[in-house]
Amino acid sequence: MIIWLNGAFGVGKTQTAFELHSRIPGSFVFDPEQIGFSLRKITPSEMRKDFQDHPILHTFRSFLRLMMCIKL
């Protein structure tokens, strides 16, 4: 089962995810924002300006969608 939380900034998506995690045995929280933070740290500064449009981000998004479909 995948529970996908979506909403505006600051409405409590992360808090809700961790609350669900604490109540559902064997669950985990996948926060793609953490991937974005990591990518920003390792990306050269000249490539950070329009990061949303950078081809590598589209590749990572595709990879993450695939990984979310695989039951570990």
C-alpha positions as CSV (number, residue, x, y, z in Angstrom):
1,M,0.0,0.0,0.0
2,I,1.2,3.5,-0.8
3,I,-0.2,6.5,1.0
4,W,0.6,9.6,-1.0
5,L,0.3,12.9,0.9
6,N,0.0,16.1,-1.1
7,G,-0.8,19.7,-0.1
8,A,0.4,23.2,0.3
9,F,3.6,24.2,2.2
10,G,3.3,24.1,5.9
11,V,0.0,22.2,6.3
12,G,1.5,19.2,8.1
13,K,2.2,16.6,5.4
14,T,5.5,15.5,7.0
15,Q,4.0,15.4,10.5
16,T,1.0,13.4,9.2
17,A,3.4,11.0,7.4
18,F,5.3,10.3,10.6
19,E,2.2,9.9,12.6
20,L,0.9,7.3,10.1
21,H,4.3,5.6,10.2
22,S,4.1,5.3,14.0
23,R,0.7,3.6,13.7
24,I,1.3,1.3,10.7
25,P,3.7,-1.6,11.5
26,G,6.4,-2.2,8.8
27,S,5.8,1.1,7.1
28,F,8.4,3.8,6.2
29,V,8.3,7.4,5.2
30,F,9.8,8.3,1.8
31,D,10.4,12.1,1.6
32,P,11.6,13.1,-1.8
33,E,12.5,16.6,-0.4
34,Q,15.5,14.9,1.3
35,I,16.7,13.8,-2.2
36,G,16.4,17.3,-3.4
37,F,18.5,18.6,-0.5
38,S,21.2,16.1,-1.2
39,L,21.2,16.8,-5.0
40,R,21.5,20.5,-4.3
41,K,24.6,19.9,-2.1
42,I,26.4,17.8,-4.7
43,T,25.4,19.9,-7.8
44,P,27.9,22.5,-9.0
45,S,26.7,26.1,-8.2
46,E,26.4,27.0,-11.9
47,M,23.8,24.3,-12.4
48,R,21.7,25.3,-9.3
49,K,19.9,28.3,-10.8
50,D,17.1,26.5,-12.7
51,F,17.4,23.1,-11.0
52,Q,13.7,22.2,-11.6
53,D,14.4,22.2,-15.3
54,H,17.7,20.3,-15.2
55,P,17.6,17.0,-17.0
56,I,19.2,15.1,-14.1
57,L,16.2,16.0,-11.9
58,H,13.8,14.4,-14.4
59,T,16.0,11.3,-14.4
60,F,15.9,11.1,-10.6
61,R,12.1,11.6,-10.6
62,S,11.7,8.7,-13.0
63,F,14.0,6.6,-10.9
64,L,12.2,7.4,-7.7
65,R,8.8,6.6,-9.3
66,L,10.2,3.2,-10.3
67,M,11.6,2.6,-6.8
68,M,8.3,3.5,-5.2
69,C,6.6,0.7,-7.3
70,I,9.1,-2.0,-6.1
71,K,8.1,-3.7,-2.9
72,L,11.3,-4.0,-0.8
